[in-house]
């Protein structure tokens, strides 16, 4: 599902739906971290959308490079803020095509990094 969500993020970029690029990138990382949790602990992942919390529960936060920690902090609000109308307008202003392209690249890098540890 992480791959599917990443492909959806790419489709959102192509269609100019920048708000949902960020949202789907968050989903991409959330699902790959949850996959890591399930493979490590052989149990269902925690019911949370908080990437920092999930990374902590898996132990990834102890080994993850600093730039990925910073990227997780950047992605964190894109899940919640994309859902609520009061935040959408402000978020839309910050998510330009160029910014979304950067987010996609970093999402893919982090997704690969986690997959290599599955």
C-alpha positions as CSV (number, residue, x, y, z in Angstrom):
1,X,0.0,0.0,0.0
2,X,2.9,2.3,0.6
3,X,3.9,2.0,-3.1
4,X,0.3,2.6,-4.2
5,X,0.1,5.7,-2.1
6,X,3.4,7.0,-3.5
7,X,2.1,6.4,-7.1
8,X,-1.1,8.3,-6.1
9,X,1.1,11.2,-4.8
10,X,2.8,11.3,-8.2
11,X,-0.6,11.4,-9.9
12,X,-1.6,14.2,-7.7
13,X,1.5,16.1,-8.7
14,X,0.7,15.6,-12.4
15,X,-2.8,16.8,-12.0
16,X,-1.8,19.9,-9.9
17,X,-3.5,18.7,-6.7
18,X,-0.6,19.8,-4.5
19,X,-2.5,19.5,-1.2
20,X,-2.9,15.8,-1.8
21,X,0.7,15.3,-2.8
22,X,1.7,16.1,0.8
23,X,-1.1,14.0,2.2
24,X,-0.3,11.0,0.1
25,X,3.4,11.3,0.9
26,X,2.5,11.2,4.6
27,X,0.4,8.1,3.9
28,X,3.3,6.5,2.0
29,X,5.7,6.9,5.0
30,X,3.0,6.0,7.6
31,X,2.3,2.7,5.8
32,X,6.0,1.7,5.3
33,X,6.7,2.4,9.0
34,X,3.7,0.4,10.0
35,X,4.9,-2.4,7.7
36,X,8.3,-2.3,9.5
37,X,6.5,-2.5,12.8
38,X,4.5,-5.5,11.8
39,X,7.6,-7.3,10.4
40,X,9.6,-6.5,13.6
41,X,7.0,-7.4,16.2
42,X,4.7,-9.8,14.3
43,X,1.7,-7.9,15.6
44,X,-0.6,-5.2,14.3
45,X,0.8,-1.7,14.2
46,X,-0.4,1.0,16.6
47,X,-3.5,2.9,15.6
48,X,-1.8,6.3,15.0
49,X,-1.1,8.6,12.2
50,X,1.7,10.3,14.1
51,X,4.9,9.5,12.2
52,X,7.3,10.4,15.1
53,X,5.3,8.2,17.5
54,X,5.3,5.3,15.0
55,X,9.0,5.7,14.3
56,X,9.6,5.6,18.1
57,X,7.5,2.5,18.6
58,X,9.4,0.6,15.8
59,X,12.8,1.7,17.0
60,X,13.6,3.3,13.7
61,X,13.9,6.7,15.4
62,X,17.1,5.3,17.1
63,X,18.9,4.6,13.8
64,X,17.3,7.0,11.3
65,X,19.6,9.6,9.8
66,X,18.9,13.2,11.0
67,X,17.7,14.5,7.7
68,X,15.0,11.8,7.6
69,X,14.0,12.8,11.2
70,X,13.6,16.4,10.0
71,X,11.7,15.2,6.9
72,X,9.3,13.3,9.2
73,X,8.7,16.5,11.1
74,X,7.9,18.3,7.8
75,X,5.4,15.6,6.7
76,X,3.7,15.3,10.1
77,X,1.2,18.1,9.7
78,X,0.4,17.3,6.1
79,X,-1.8,14.4,7.2
80,X,-4.0,16.4,9.6
81,X,-3.9,19.8,7.9
82,X,-5.0,18.4,4.6
83,X,-8.2,17.1,6.2
84,X,-9.5,20.3,7.7
85,X,-10.8,23.2,5.7
86,X,-9.4,25.9,8.1
87,X,-5.9,24.7,7.4
88,X,-6.2,23.9,3.7
89,X,-5.9,27.4,2.4
90,X,-2.7,28.1,4.3
91,X,-1.2,24.8,3.4
92,X,-2.1,25.2,-0.3
93,X,0.0,28.4,-0.4
94,X,3.1,26.6,0.8
95,X,2.8,23.6,-1.5
96,X,4.1,24.7,-4.8
97,X,4.9,22.4,-7.6
98,X,8.6,22.7,-6.9
99,X,8.1,22.1,-3.2
100,X,5.9,19.0,-3.9
101,X,8.6,17.6,-6.2
102,X,11.1,17.9,-3.4
103,X,8.7,16.2,-1.0
104,X,8.2,13.4,-3.5
105,X,11.9,12.8,-3.9
106,X,12.5,12.8,-0.1
107,X,9.5,10.5,0.4
108,X,10.9,8.0,-2.0
109,X,14.3,8.1,-0.4
110,X,12.9,7.5,3.1
111,X,10.6,4.8,1.8
112,X,13.5,3.0,0.2
113,X,15.6,3.4,3.4
114,X,12.9,1.8,5.5
115,X,12.3,-1.0,2.9
116,X,16.0,-1.9,3.0
117,X,15.5,-2.6,6.7
118,X,12.4,-4.8,6.4
